[in-house]
Amino acid sequence: MNHQSTDGTVSTPDIIDMLRSAGLRPTRQRISLAALLFGQGDRHTTAENLYEEAHRAGVRISLATIYNALHQFTEAGLLRELAVDGTRTYFDTNTGDHQHFFIESEGRMIDIPAPSLKVTGIPNLPEGKRVARVDVMIRLVDE
């Protein structure tokens, strides 16, 4: 889902359309957060990083509201949630098929393009279940 213009910006009408088509009411706060999230191409961010970015941009919003919006965006299919160590959660604007490198020393995620990694040998699934998605995170450390 790419709503960017050639200069990397996303217009407010595009953001409003994106939110509405995802079933979300385009509130002022959601519009502001979506502009920050989707106006820079594919990216990975935490709620805390988005909170700092919002405040630098002059958007007055609480961290709790950011968490709520990120979870609403994720439930609506606009973001992909990536848990790291159960203590940090990243939100990925690229919801397409891909995996991740995680650079532990920097706390940074990097996309691995979909065809670069093949997952084989998936075990038998419990009856009545199907695979929704396979998430692979390859953790990197400095040599």
N, C-alpha and C positions, 0 to 999 in steps of 0.2 A: 504494500500500500504506500505509494509515493505521492504525496501532495505537494512536493516542492516545485518551485519554479526553477528556471535555469540558474538563477543567482543564489539558490539554496534557501530562499525564504518561503514561508507558507502564508498565504493570505488568510485573513480572518474569515471570509466567507467559505474558503476551503476547509478550515478547521471546524467551523460550525456544521458544514455538510458531513464531515468525517464523524463528528460526535453524534449527530442525529442518525446517520446511517448505521452507527453502532448501537443505537438505542439509548443514547445518553443525552440528557438535557444539557444544552450548551450554556452552562452558567459562566459568569465572568471568571471565576477561579479555574474552571476546567479549560476554558479557552486560553487563559494565560499559561497554564501548565502544558497544554497540548502544543502551543506555539514554541515553548522552550524545548519540549521533548522531540517534536517532529520537524523542527525548523533547521536541524543541523545534520540531516542524513541519518543513516543507521548509527545507533549508539547504545551504550550500556551505561546505566546510571543507578545510583542508590537513592533512596528517599532523602537521605541527609545531603548528598551532593546536589540534588534538585532543589532542596530547601535553600542551600547557600546560593545557588545560581538564581533562584527566584528573587531572593533578597537583593542580590547585586543588580538585578534588572528592575528593582523597584516594585516587585510584586509582593504585597504584604499578605502572607498566608502562614498558617501554623503548620508545624511538622505533621500533626495528626491529620489535618486536611489533606496534605500531600500524600500520606500513606493511604488514606481513604480513596483519593482520586486514582492513585497508581493501581490499587486493587480493583477499582471499578473499570479502569482502562483494560486491565488484564482480563477480567471476566468478560468484557465486551469484545475481546479478541484484538485489541489495538496494541497490546504489549505482551511480551513473554516473560514470565517470572523465572529467575535463576537463583536457586539457593546455594550458598557457599558455606560449608561447615556448619550449617544450621544457625549461624550467628549473623551472617550478612546476606542480604537479598539484593540482587541486581535486577533491573528491568530493562529488557531489550526491545528496541523499537522495530527490529527485524523479526517478524513472526514467521518468516518462511523457514524452509527446511535447511538447517545448518547446525553445526556443533561449535564448541568453544575451546580456546586456550585460555587458561587463567594464569597470569603472571603473579605469583604469590607475593614477591617483594614489592610490587607496585599496586596490588589490589586491582588489577586491570584485566578486563575481558577483551579477547580478540576473536572475531568470527573465523571459523574454519568453513570454507565453502562446501556446500552439500556433497559434491561428487568426490571430495578429497578423502573421505573416511567411509569405510564400509563396515557395517555391523552385521556379523553373522552368528549363528548359533543361539538364537533366541530360544529359551526353554519353552516347553509346552505350557500353554496358558490355562488358567483355571476355566472350567466350563462357563460359558456365557460371557466371557471377557474377550476383548480384542485390544491390540496395541494401538494406543492413541498417538504416541510419539516416543522416540527414544532420545534421551538427552545424554550426551557425552561431554564431559569436561576434562580436558587434559591439563593437568597442573604443571606449570613450569617454574623452575628455580634457577638461579644463576649458577654457572659452573664454577 
